[in-house]
Amino acid sequence: MKKIIIVGGGLSGLIAANYLASANIQVAVFEKKEYPFHRVCGEYISNEVVPFLKSLDIFPVDFKLPNIQRLQLTSVNGRSALLDLDLGGFGISRFTFDHFLYQKAKQRGVQFYLNTEVDSISFSKNRFEIKTREEVFFGDVVIGSFGKRSKLDISLKRSFVKKRSPYVGVKYHIRSKHANDLISLHNFKDGYCGISNVEDGISTLCYLTHRNNLKKFGDLKKMEAAVLCRNPFLKNIFEYSEFLWDKPEVINEISFETKSPVENHILMSGDAAGMITPLCGNGMAMAIHAAKLVSENVMQFCVHEITREELESKYARTWSSHFKKRLWAGRQIQNLFGKEWTSDLAVNLARYSKPVANYLVRKTHGIPF
Ligand SMILES: Cc1cc2nc3c(=O)[nH]c(=O)nc-3n(C[C@H](O)[C@H](O)[C@H](O)COP(=O)(O)OP(=O)(O)OC[C@H]3O[C@@H](n4cnc5c(N)ncnc54)[C@H](O)[C@@H]3O)c2cc1C
């Protein structure tokens, strides 16, 4: 029986683990942290994933999740527009969702190595060797779902790590008066901030900024007061909300460079294969969809319908045909954000040319699968 190793137990890794285990395939997941834990993420998930999650019995039905149907856009100067979302989405914290998926995968017999960071992955004589600090493991297939940036990218000499990325991501959980059916995207100089609700009456406030903003003001609080709060909508949120954590979750070096979906025979899934700009609110849907695609190809390999060579080339082709254009569209649309006149332009587009704005939103989203 083939042994599948999944490196990285985020959304993509956990979905692949659930799907493969449901087909009675032997799976082990290596995750450097321990569930549950918070992550930098806006926590809005496009409804395109709902049929697939339901078909695998991993849709989180018991959490009374907000159903999000409207998008509010505001510019750096505080102009605002509302759009209906064609497909909409739901909100759930990654703390809850990842933990729920982990429990489901464990019930299905997936073997987890938690608090276990993988140091290197190599391939020779038709099998993989996975090294952690303490042990060496072997597998027939490795799915690389280790997220946007991992030390494995350096050991695998992936080209995108050579370029430094200027983006910093920050996330808070807050209590606010934010409407349950709304996701807001507020622009500020050199960044943008999303806010939408998740379970238990909590709102997620998550923003992406250029590291120069942070350098200029020295710390997050000063930068938020001086830069984010120039947008009156954000000023209102920062002044009148209850911030639930002592410190936010913060990550840096968020890269939107193109990556390759197969490297050194490893099948990359989720952000490890390519990351869409967060303003599209679609990274999680893409991570789930990629996990579905990679798992289906691996299932064919396990029953000897395709060879390893075919597995790699077929997956690379399928991945590109599903996601390449979306990533490109996300990068172009991100250029409209974080500047005064272009963010005004985006808001005017949403106000006065709704069909065009809806078309652009659709370009960054997939269709239900
Ligand atoms: C600021 C910001 C806001 C966002 N907002 C949204 C949003 O609202 N909606 C949306 O759909 N998407 C959003 N995204 C994108 C979304 O968070 C990602 O696309 C999604 O989490 C990708 O899932 P993944 O499984 O690929 O990676 P992750 O969920 O990041 O999981 C990777 C896992 O790999 C583990 N790992 C890494 N290296 C190793 C190693 N060497 N050994 C073992 N484990 C390892 C990590 O600990 C982690 O658990 C946002 C992203 C950012 C940066």
The ligand as an SDF file (V2000), in Angstrom:
LIG
                    3D

 53 58  0  0  0  0  0  0  0  0999 V2000
   -3.3970   38.9810    5.5210 C   0  0  0  0  0  0  0  0  0  0  0  0
   -4.0730   37.7840    4.9200 C   0  0  0  0  0  0  0  0  0  0  0  0
   -5.4630   37.7000    4.8880 C   0  0  0  0  0  0  0  0  0  0  0  0
   -6.0960   36.6130    4.2890 C   0  0  0  0  0  0  0  0  0  0  0  0
   -7.4680   36.5630    4.2690 N   0  0  0  0  0  0  0  0  0  0  0  0
   -8.0990   35.5410    3.6370 C   0  0  0  0  0  0  0  0  0  0  0  0
   -9.5220   35.4680    3.5970 C   0  0  0  0  0  0  0  0  0  0  0  0
  -10.2550   36.2730    4.1890 O   0  0  0  0  0  0  0  0  0  0  0  0
  -10.0880   34.4520    2.8860 N   0  0  0  0  0  0  0  0  0  0  0  0
   -9.3360   33.5090    2.2500 C   0  0  0  0  0  0  0  0  0  0  0  0
   -9.9260   32.6230    1.6120 O   0  0  0  0  0  0  0  0  0  0  0  0
   -7.9950   33.5210    2.3150 N   0  0  0  0  0  0  0  0  0  0  0  0
   -7.3570   34.5140    2.9960 C   0  0  0  0  0  0  0  0  0  0  0  0
   -5.9940   34.5220    3.0780 N   0  0  0  0  0  0  0  0  0  0  0  0
   -5.2400   33.4160    2.4520 C   0  0  0  0  0  0  0  0  0  0  0  0
   -5.3250   32.1170    3.2770 C   0  0  0  0  0  0  0  0  0  0  0  0
   -4.9980   32.3620    4.6190 O   0  0  0  0  0  0  0  0  0  0  0  0
   -4.3690   31.0910    2.6990 C   0  0  0  0  0  0  0  0  0  0  0  0
   -4.5220   31.0550    1.2960 O   0  0  0  0  0  0  0  0  0  0  0  0
   -4.6100   29.6920    3.2690 C   0  0  0  0  0  0  0  0  0  0  0  0
   -4.3930   29.6820    4.6400 O   0  0  0  0  0  0  0  0  0  0  0  0
   -3.6930   28.6860    2.5920 C   0  0  0  0  0  0  0  0  0  0  0  0
   -3.7590   27.4440    3.2240 O   0  0  0  0  0  0  0  0  0  0  0  0
   -2.4910   26.4810    3.1880 P   0  0  0  0  0  0  0  0  0  0  0  0
   -2.9570   25.1830    3.7360 O   0  0  0  0  0  0  0  0  0  0  0  0
   -1.8570   26.5210    1.8720 O   0  0  0  0  0  0  0  0  0  0  0  0
   -1.4350   27.1450    4.1880 O   0  0  0  0  0  0  0  0  0  0  0  0
   -1.5410   27.4000    5.7430 P   0  0  0  0  0  0  0  0  0  0  0  0
   -2.9520   27.4240    6.1860 O   0  0  0  0  0  0  0  0  0  0  0  0
   -0.6850   28.5930    6.0090 O   0  0  0  0  0  0  0  0  0  0  0  0
   -0.8550   26.1120    6.3910 O   0  0  0  0  0  0  0  0  0  0  0  0
    0.5030   25.7980    6.2410 C   0  0  0  0  0  0  0  0  0  0  0  0
    0.9040   24.9270    7.4390 C   0  0  0  0  0  0  0  0  0  0  0  0
    2.1860   24.3690    7.2230 O   0  0  0  0  0  0  0  0  0  0  0  0
    2.8740   24.3330    8.4590 C   0  0  0  0  0  0  0  0  0  0  0  0
    4.3140   24.2340    8.1540 N   0  0  0  0  0  0  0  0  0  0  0  0
    5.0920   25.1270    7.4920 C   0  0  0  0  0  0  0  0  0  0  0  0
    6.3530   24.6720    7.3670 N   0  0  0  0  0  0  0  0  0  0  0  0
    6.3640   23.4460    7.9520 C   0  0  0  0  0  0  0  0  0  0  0  0
    7.3830   22.4750    8.1400 C   0  0  0  0  0  0  0  0  0  0  0  0
    8.6280   22.6580    7.6950 N   0  0  0  0  0  0  0  0  0  0  0  0
    7.0680   21.3290    8.8090 N   0  0  0  0  0  0  0  0  0  0  0  0
    5.7960   21.1230    9.2720 C   0  0  0  0  0  0  0  0  0  0  0  0
    4.7970   22.0220    9.1260 N   0  0  0  0  0  0  0  0  0  0  0  0
    5.0780   23.1660    8.4630 C   0  0  0  0  0  0  0  0  0  0  0  0
    2.4600   25.6270    9.1420 C   0  0  0  0  0  0  0  0  0  0  0  0
    2.6290   25.5810   10.5440 O   0  0  0  0  0  0  0  0  0  0  0  0
    0.9880   25.7030    8.7360 C   0  0  0  0  0  0  0  0  0  0  0  0
    0.1370   25.1060    9.7030 O   0  0  0  0  0  0  0  0  0  0  0  0
   -5.3280   35.5740    3.7120 C   0  0  0  0  0  0  0  0  0  0  0  0
   -3.9290   35.6320    3.7840 C   0  0  0  0  0  0  0  0  0  0  0  0
   -3.2990   36.7140    4.3840 C   0  0  0  0  0  0  0  0  0  0  0  0
   -1.8070   36.7530    4.4330 C   0  0  0  0  0  0  0  0  0  0  0  0
  1  2  1  0
  2  3  1  0
  2 52  2  0
  3  4  2  0
  4  5  1  0
  4 50  1  0
  5  6  2  0
  6  7  1  0
  6 13  1  0
  7  8  2  0
  7  9  1  0
  9 10  1  0
 10 11  2  0
 10 12  1  0
 12 13  2  0
 13 14  1  0
 14 15  1  0
 14 50  1  0
 15 16  1  0
 16 17  1  0
 16 18  1  0
 18 19  1  0
 18 20  1  0
 20 21  1  0
 20 22  1  0
 22 23  1  0
 23 24  1  0
 24 25  2  0
 24 26  1  0
 24 27  1  0
 27 28  1  0
 28 29  2  0
 28 30  1  0
 28 31  1  0
 31 32  1  0
 32 33  1  0
 33 34  1  0
 33 48  1  0
 34 35  1  0
 35 36  1  0
 35 46  1  0
 36 37  1  0
 36 45  1  0
 37 38  2  0
 38 39  1  0
 39 40  1  0
 39 45  2  0
 40 41  1  0
 40 42  2  0
 42 43  1  0
 43 44  2  0
 44 45  1  0
 46 47  1  0
 46 48  1  0
 48 49  1  0
 50 51  2  0
 51 52  1  0
 52 53  1  0
M  END
$$$$
